[in-house]
Amino acid sequence: MKKFIPVASPFINHLEAKAVYRTIKSGWISMGRKVEEFEDRVCKYVGCKYAIGMNNGTSTLDALLTAMNITEQDEIIVPSLTYIASANVVQYKKAKLVLCDIDPATFNTNVEYIKKKITKKTKLIIVTDMKGMPVDYDSFTKLSKMYRIPIIGDSAESFGALYKGKKVGSQFLAHSFSFFANKNITTGEGGMILTNNLSLYKKLKIIRNQGQQGRYNHVVLGNNYRMTDIQATIGIEQLKKLNKILKSKERVAKNYFKKFHKMEGVLLPFIPTYVSQHSWYNFAIKVNSKIRNKLVNYLKKKGIETRMSFPCIHTQAYYVKKFKYKKNDFPNSSKTFDQLIDLPIWAGLSLKNQSFIVSSIKKFFNKN
């Protein structure tokens, strides 16, 4: 059988299966006590007051915009280099999407790019932790206070990361997390909002459950964003493994840094001093854009799966058609995307396979 190394692989086994079976046997599989337990455990882990479990990460963002009363008159700033959901939720509310560029070193946006986009109509800023690396939260918090504009952290990829020694999830008004299959912990599909704001928490609890305050008493226009007890049961078991998962991925990352050190043609990830711990959702290297696709295809033939990051929002067909964006409208985002390759990184990735990945890339550059 041909070798195949996936770019990501969930760290999941019989423990989750047994726990799910117990939940099924209990007779309650929709949103209930297991969701509450999962929320409580995540709060304790992160050090946050309130958590609201939902069916996926996109729902968490959409619910937040609903809770913040976003309308057609509002402008929302979003980085162009991010997953499509960050922009799509703005469209759901018919608000004006305002894209901004990113820092090519960190793949994250910064306050200088945001400042250029702020107007009197700016109602909200959404900031993404690309590849699982935290943004500079302190600088954004100062910006938020200066302009009196709330900021939401699209932290879908950074669960478990540390910013200045503190776990990501309580720095902004709210943080959105995803528990999709390729995240550090997974519930298959699933997401969670963390906040220290009691008023926001109460609104989100109602919005999540069809706008209900009490059974069949619908007080606002909500939606069905509920997480199931089956999902939460998996999440509880996954959370118990998180430290082990993070340590394993950190070992892989350190090995990559060691093996790729001074390899001509490969630019390794840059980690700012404010990042105490990267979540290593992805391990993204940068290569010359002229050979990026060729390298990806070469690795594919070797049985090594990679990703080429998320295409920039301003190059996605829907947004090009609607807003007439051009590729060079956000040059840093476009150039960075053209250079990125996400290499396999997951808990349990063997040293043998890591060495095979590195040696395959080295051989490619020796031939090219």
C-alpha positions in Angstrom: 0.0 0.0 0.0 1.3 3.4 -0.9 2.4 5.6 2.0 -0.1 8.4 2.9 0.6 11.0 5.5 -2.5 13.2 6.2 -2.1 16.9 6.9 -4.2 16.4 10.1 -5.5 13.5 12.1 -7.9 13.6 15.1 -6.5 12.2 18.3 -9.5 10.1 19.0 -10.1 6.5 20.1 -12.1 4.1 22.2 -12.4 6.5 25.2 -14.6 8.8 23.2 -16.6 5.9 21.8 -17.3 4.5 25.2 -18.3 7.9 26.6 -20.6 8.4 23.6 -22.2 5.0 24.2 -22.9 5.9 27.8 -24.5 9.1 26.7 -26.7 7.3 24.2 -27.7 4.8 26.8 -28.7 7.6 29.1 -31.6 8.4 26.7 -30.6 12.1 26.4 -28.6 13.0 23.3 -29.7 16.5 22.3 -28.5 19.6 24.2 -28.4 18.9 27.9 -26.2 18.3 30.9 -23.2 17.1 28.8 -23.2 20.4 26.9 -23.2 22.3 30.3 -20.4 20.1 31.6 -18.3 20.7 28.5 -18.9 24.4 28.7 -17.9 24.5 32.4 -14.7 22.5 31.7 -13.7 24.8 28.9 -14.3 27.8 31.1 -12.1 26.4 33.8 -9.4 25.4 31.3 -9.2 28.8 29.6 -10.0 30.9 32.7 -13.1 32.6 31.4 -16.5 33.2 33.1 -19.0 32.1 30.4 -19.1 29.6 27.5 -21.9 28.8 25.0 -21.5 25.6 23.0 -22.8 25.6 19.5 -23.1 23.3 16.5 -20.1 24.8 14.6 -17.7 27.7 14.5 -19.6 29.6 11.8 -22.7 29.6 14.0 -20.8 31.1 16.9 -19.8 34.1 14.7 -23.2 34.5 13.3 -24.8 34.4 16.8 -22.3 37.0 18.0 -23.3 39.4 15.2 -27.0 38.8 16.0 -26.4 39.5 19.7 -24.5 42.7 18.8 -27.5 43.9 16.7 -25.4 44.2 13.4 -27.5 45.8 10.7 -27.2 46.9 7.0 -25.9 50.3 8.1 -22.9 48.9 9.9 -19.4 48.2 8.7 -17.4 45.2 9.9 -13.7 45.0 9.4 -12.3 41.5 8.6 -8.8 40.4 7.4 -8.7 39.2 3.9 -6.5 36.2 4.7 -8.9 34.1 6.8 -11.4 31.4 6.5 -14.5 32.3 4.4 -16.9 32.1 7.4 -15.4 35.2 8.9 -16.6 37.2 5.9 -19.8 35.2 5.2 -21.3 36.1 8.6 -21.2 39.8 7.7 -23.1 39.0 4.5 -25.8 37.1 6.4 -26.5 40.4 8.3 -26.3 42.4 5.0 -23.7 44.6 6.7 -20.9 46.2 4.8 -17.8 44.0 4.7 -14.5 46.0 5.0 -11.5 43.9 4.3 -8.0 44.7 5.5 -4.5 43.4 4.8 -2.2 41.3 6.9 1.4 41.2 8.2 3.3 38.7 5.9 5.5 37.7 8.8 2.7 36.6 11.2 -0.1 36.0 8.7 -2.3 38.0 11.1 -3.5 41.5 10.7 -2.3 44.3 13.0 -3.6 47.6 14.4 -2.0 49.7 11.6 -4.0 47.9 8.9 -7.2 48.1 10.9 -6.8 51.8 11.7 -6.8 52.6 8.0 -10.2 51.0 7.6 -12.1 52.6 10.6 -14.9 55.0 9.8 -17.9 56.4 11.7 -19.9 53.4 10.5 -17.5 50.8 11.9 -19.5 48.7 14.4 -17.2 45.7 14.9 -13.8 44.3 14.2 -13.2 40.6 13.7 -9.6 39.5 14.2 -8.3 36.0 13.2 -5.6 33.9 14.9 -4.2 32.5 11.6 -2.6 29.1 11.8 -3.4 29.0 15.5 -1.0 31.8 16.4 -2.5 34.6 18.6 -2.6 38.1 17.4 -1.1 40.9 19.6 -4.2 41.1 21.8 -2.9 44.0 23.9 -2.4 46.3 20.9 -5.9 45.5 19.7 -7.4 46.0 23.2 -5.9 49.5 23.2 -7.4 50.1 19.7 -10.8 48.9 20.9 -10.8 51.3 23.8 -9.4 54.2 21.8 -12.2 54.0 19.1 -14.8 52.4 21.3 -15.3 49.6 18.8 -15.7 46.0 20.1 -13.5 43.3 18.8 -14.3 39.6 18.4 -11.5 37.1 18.3 -12.0 34.5 15.5 -9.9 32.1 17.5 -11.2 29.0 15.7 -7.6 27.7 15.2 -5.9 28.8 18.5 -7.5 26.7 21.2 -4.8 25.9 23.7 -2.5 28.7 22.6 -1.0 31.1 25.2 -0.7 34.8 24.8 1.9 36.3 27.3 1.4 33.2 29.5 -2.4 33.4 29.4 -4.7 31.0 27.5 -6.4 32.5 24.5 -10.1 33.0 25.1 -10.6 35.9 27.5 -8.7 38.8 25.9 -11.5 40.2 23.8 -15.2 40.9 24.3 -15.8 37.4 22.9 -13.8 34.6 21.3 -15.1 32.1 18.7 -13.7 28.6 18.7 -14.2 25.7 16.3 -14.1 22.0 17.1 -14.0 20.7 13.5 -12.2 17.4 12.9 -8.8 19.0 12.1 -8.7 21.2 15.2 -6.6 20.5 18.3 -9.7 19.0 20.0 -12.7 18.0 18.0 -16.4 17.1 18.4 -16.7 16.3 14.7 -18.5 19.6 14.1 -19.0 22.0 16.9 -18.0 25.4 18.2 -18.0 27.5 21.4 -18.1 31.2 22.3 -16.2 32.4 25.4 -16.9 35.7 27.1 -16.6 37.5 30.4 -19.7 39.7 29.6 -22.8 38.5 31.4 -25.2 40.5 29.3 -23.8 39.1 26.0 -23.8 35.6 27.5 -27.5 35.8 28.3 -28.3 37.0 24.8 -26.3 34.3 23.2 -28.0 31.5 25.3 -31.4 32.7 24.0 -30.2 33.2 20.3 -28.7 29.7 20.3 -32.0 28.1 21.1 -34.4 29.6 18.5 -34.7 32.8 20.5 -36.5 31.0 23.3 -36.7 32.3 26.9 -38.5 29.4 28.4 -40.2 26.7 26.4 -41.8 28.0 23.2 -41.6 31.6 24.4 -39.7 33.2 21.5 -38.5 36.7 22.5 -36.0 37.4 19.7 -35.2 36.1 16.2 -32.8 33.3 17.0 -31.7 30.1 15.3 -31.0 26.5 16.0 -27.3 26.6 16.9 -27.5 24.0 19.6 -24.7 21.6 20.4 -25.8 18.0 21.1 -24.8 16.0 24.2 -23.2 13.5 21.9 -20.8 16.2 20.5 -20.2 17.5 24.0 -19.4 14.1 25.3 -16.7 13.7 22.7 -15.4 17.2 23.6 -15.1 16.4 27.3 -12.9 13.4 26.5 -10.9 15.4 24.0 -10.3 18.2 26.5 -8.8 15.6 28.9 -6.2 14.9 26.2 -5.5 18.5 25.1 -2.2 18.9 27.1 -0.9 15.7 25.6 -2.0 16.8 22.1 -0.4 20.2 22.5 2.9 18.7 23.8 3.0 16.2 20.9 2.4 18.9 18.3 5.0 21.1 19.9 7.6 18.3 19.6 6.7 17.9 15.9 7.1 21.7 15.4 10.5 21.8 17.2 11.7 18.9 15.0 10.6 20.7 11.9 12.5 23.8 13.0 15.6 21.7 13.7 15.4 19.8 10.4 14.5 22.7 8.1 17.0 25.1 9.8 19.0 26.7 7.0 17.4 24.6 4.3 17.6 26.8 1.2 14.2 27.6 -0.2 12.1 27.1 3.0 11.1 30.0 5.2 10.0 28.8 8.7 7.2 30.3 10.8 7.9 33.5 12.7 6.8 33.5 16.3 6.6 36.9 18.1 7.7 37.2 21.7 4.2 37.7 22.9 3.3 34.1 21.9 4.1 31.9 24.9 2.6 28.8 23.2 1.6 28.4 19.6 -1.4 26.0 19.2 0.2 24.6 16.0 -3.1 24.1 14.3 -1.0 24.3 11.2 2.7 24.3 10.5 3.0 26.7 7.6 6.2 27.2 5.6 6.7 29.7 2.9 8.4 28.9 -0.4 8.8 30.8 -3.7 5.4 31.3 -5.2 6.7 30.2 -8.6 7.4 26.7 -7.4 4.8 26.3 -4.6 2.2 24.4 -6.6 4.9 22.2 -8.1 6.2 21.3 -4.6 2.6 20.5 -3.4 2.1 18.1 -6.4 5.5 16.5 -5.8 4.6 15.8 -2.2 1.2 14.5 -3.2 2.9 11.9 -5.4 5.0 10.9 -2.4 1.9 10.4 -0.4 2.3 13.5 1.7 -0.9 15.6 2.0 -0.5 19.4 2.4 -2.8 22.4 2.3 -2.2 25.7 0.5 -3.9 27.8 3.3 -7.3 29.5 2.8 -7.5 31.5 -0.4 -7.9 35.2 0.3 -11.5 36.5 0.7 -10.9 39.1 -2.0 -10.0 36.4 -4.5 -13.0 34.2 -3.8 -15.5 34.0 -6.7 -18.5 35.2 -4.8 -16.7 38.3 -3.4 -15.0 39.1 -6.7 -18.3 39.1 -8.4 -20.1 41.2 -5.7 -17.4 43.7 -4.8 -15.2 43.7 -8.0 -12.1 43.0 -5.9 -8.7 42.6 -7.7 -5.9 40.4 -6.5 -3.6 43.3 -5.7 -6.1 45.1 -3.6 -4.6 43.4 -0.6 -1.0 42.7 -1.7 0.3 41.2 1.5 -2.6 38.8 1.8 -2.3 37.7 -1.9 1.5 37.3 -1.8 1.4 35.4 1.5 -1.2 33.0 0.2 0.8 32.3 -2.9 3.8 31.2 -0.8 2.2 29.2 2.0 2.2 25.4 2.4 0.7 23.7 5.5 2.7 20.6 6.4 1.3 17.6 8.3 1.3 18.2 12.1 -0.8 16.2 14.5 -0.4 14.3 17.8 1.2 11.0 17.1 2.9 11.9 13.8 6.0 9.6 13.9 9.6 10.7 13.7 9.9 8.4 10.7 7.2 10.2 8.8 8.5 13.6 9.9 11.9 12.7 8.5 10.3 11.5 5.3 8.5 14.8 4.9 11.6 16.8 5.4 13.8 14.6 3.2 11.2 14.7 0.4 11.2 18.5 0.5 15.0 18.6 0.5 15.1 16.3 -2.5 12.7 18.5 -4.3 14.9 21.6 -3.8 18.0 19.7 -4.8 16.3 18.8 -8.1 14.9 22.3 -8.7 
